[in-house]
Amino acid sequence: MRNPRHWYAVLAAMLLALTPALAAAVEVGEKAPDFELTSTQSGKFKLSEQAGKKNVIVQFYVLDFTPT
């Protein structure tokens, strides 16, 4: 039997996949909402600071780093 946390992660992924309103909050071609994250190179990374300077790809891994 698998760890119960595994099933919670699977359930969460299924709910996101089955909820178009949440999964598709930003349409293809739309500007992404501004956000700020801790940088891997110390400091903060803010999306709005990259506007006009660099192309930024935002990619999310729903089940990445979850126990298998």
N, C-alpha and C positions, 0 to 999 in steps of 0.2 A: 504494500500500500504506500502511496506517495504521501509526502508531507502535506498537511492541510493548507499551509501557506501557498503551495503550488496551485491548489485548486482555487484559492482566492485570486491569485494572479491570472489564472485562465478565465475565471468568471469576470474579472475586471476588463480584460481584453475583449471578451465577447460582448460585454455591455457597451464598450466604446465602439466596437465595430457595428453594433446594431442600433446605435443612436446617431443617426446622421446629423442631427442638430449640433451635437457636441463634436463629432469627428470632423465635420466639414464647416467649422465656424469661420474659417478663412478660405475663400475660393481661390482657385489657381489664377495667378496674375494679380491678385490683390496685394497691397502692401501688408506686411506682417505688423501686428501691434508691437509697440516698443516694449522691450524688456531689458533687464539688467541681471547679469550672472557673475559669479566669482570667476575670475580668469585663471587659467592654468599657468599663466606667467605672472602671477601676483597682480593685485589690483582688481578692478571690475571691468567687465565687458558690457557695453551698452549699445544696443542695436542702432539707435538713432545717431550715435557718434560715427557710424560707418557710412551713413548716407552720402552718396556722391563720391566716396573714396574707394570702396571695394565692393565686389559682389559677395553677398553672404547667402549661404545655403543653410536653411534651418531644417534639420531632420530629427525626427523623434523615433526611438525604438521602444515600442510598447512593452515588450517582455525582456529587454536587455538587462542583464545582471540579476535576473531572478533565479532562484534555485530550480534546478531541473530534477 
